Amino acid sequence: MDTSFVPPSRGILTECVRSAVRAPSLHNSQPWLFRIRRSSIEVHADLTRGLGVIDPEGRELLISVGAAVFTLRVALRRAGYDTVEELWPEPGDPTLAARVNLTRVVPVDAPTVALAAAIPYRHTNRWPFAQVSVSADMLGQLRDAARREGAVLIAIAPAGRDTVLDLAWGADRWLRDQPEYRRELDRYTDSRLRHDGVPVWAAGPCDALEVVPVRDFAAASPLHRHAEPFEPYPAIMVLATGYDAPIDWLRAGQALQRVLLTATWLGLATMPISQPVEVPAVRKALATRVAGLFPQIVLRVGYGRSQMAGGSPRRSLSEVLMKTG
């Protein structure tokens, strides 16, 4: 660190945390906590917000935390500070997932401005997309975004798309047959009195063509879920890593958020399809489609309806900021 470096005020760091909580998370569970230090911010995994049925190992929880780490990095960089991150910096503290250290004041570059501008607009779009192909150039930019965070983003060729979607449908059916699955899903559905979960308006319809497996968040709501025809040939991508340890899950989360923010800046809509990586046998089968890498998430990418834009609720800073001890 530059010995002449003067850390920013707590107010600036607090605003960066406010941006970080806009990160995506499984069922919008927001499983993270932050502690602000003088020249660093700690990101902790909030294990009380895990989902034991679909994520017993906490893999998706840590992907969510990784997404928050990346968003925090972007916010700090946008505020004019260079950072160095440490993943699992203290072996004795199993919840301390990352420490983001501020090292110096730097000029803000154009890519950072673009990513930061996309933070408040990024959201999961569970509605039909336009029947318009995503250009090879745009897909290439998404692949590059994943690569910059140490992950691989693979565009599934048309010949393999049906296989991946069939795996997703099979996983979705398997999950719905699990006795506690519905109870766990209901926990984060239509939480009108809380600041987390998936609201009714964001649950989306089911696919009348039965091509895209949209998770049925709406079953717990008093509203009946309707059906609409989705695009028959969706663009499907798989985010994967070379290894499958907790540190790789954190890195996958950072790569995922860079991809999602890049897609948002490019005017693309995105929808994670988590079911095929939540069933071990299906995840293993999916790995054969991505050259033996470890699939972490499946993404549907396309052009969505602008009127469906909007973010799901977020926990307040008082709920996610830990006391400095």
Beta strands, then each sheet from edge to edge (+ up, - down):
strand 1: 32-36
strand 2: 40-45
strand 3: 81-87
strand 4: 96-105
strand 5: 152-155
strand 6: 206-207
strand 7: 227-228
strand 8: 235-241
strand 9: 269-273
strand 10: 294-302
sheet 1: 1+ 2- 4+ 3-
sheet 2: 5+ 8- 10+ 9-
sheet 3: 6+ 7+
end
